[in-house]
Amino acid sequence: MSRLLSGFDSLLRGIGHRLVDQFWRLGSAARFFAYTLIYSGESLRRPNLVIREIYFTGVLSLIIIIVSAFFVGMVLGLQGYNTLQKYGSSEAIGVLVALSLVRELGPVVTALLFAGRAGTAITAQIGLMKATEQLSAMEMMAVSPIARVVAPRFWAGVISMPLLASLFSMIGILGGYLVAVPIIGVDGGAFWSQMQASVDFREDVMNGFIKSCVFGVACAMIALFEGYDAPPTADGVSRATTRTVVNSSLAVLGLDFVMTSFMIS
């Protein structure tokens, strides 16, 4: 009996330590985010830093965004036509493709791809800079690592995400059009006219834009914090990179549900 109670006590202690550690990390992340906003002014006064990071996070992600969007749009066209033709509404395939991409799939899939491509690279970069003591050297030279390293990457992620999400939606609609009209035989005029009549700028396009901006803040901040907080070892950097993908994916899906609930209500 005493052994059972001892094991139960150790289990509770382990759970308690994990909860305390998670709350501690949450507080550290909040403070890190506040410092990033405070030092953003210094970074924005040097736009070349932000532009260089936009190229790294945005332009270098174009290939995976374009290819993924094209195939997602094609799959939506095939699946949507297969479903709508049962109800005699195959001409509304353009509405289905456009609304699915603009409202949900565009921002969400772009954020997940961003976290897997750019987010992991940012975490690895900052983690290696910490492991090789480059961040400590900046502090010794009275250069703030947050202003010089963190803030430009943060704003590059925030700026790049809406642009990538918009491009994803456009390429996806093109992919759906190429499947629905030339291959399946849906009328092209009905495809575009019904899509234009059903997609509202404020209710659909702006909601998707807001989602992509929020996802950009979340993904960029998670990647930066995990890299800045990573232990200065090879194993620490690898674990931080893994946490970036996992935490970013969970944050994107959770935020998507919360924002969709508010937007629909």
Secondary structure, 3 states (H helix, E strand, C coil): CHHHHHHHHHHHHHHHHHHHHHHHHHHHHHHHHHHHHHCHHHHHCCHHHHHHHHHHHCHHHHHHHHHHHHHHHHHHHHHHHHHHHHHCCHHHHHHHHHHHHHHHHHHHHHHHHHHHHHHHHHHHHHHHHHHCCHHHHHHHCCCCHHHHHHHHHHHHHHHHHHHHHHHHHHHHHHHHHHHHHHHHCCCHHHHHHHHHHHCCHHHHHHHHHHHHHHHHHHHHHHHHHHHHHCCCCHHHHHHHHHHHHHHHHHHHHHHHHHHHHHHHC
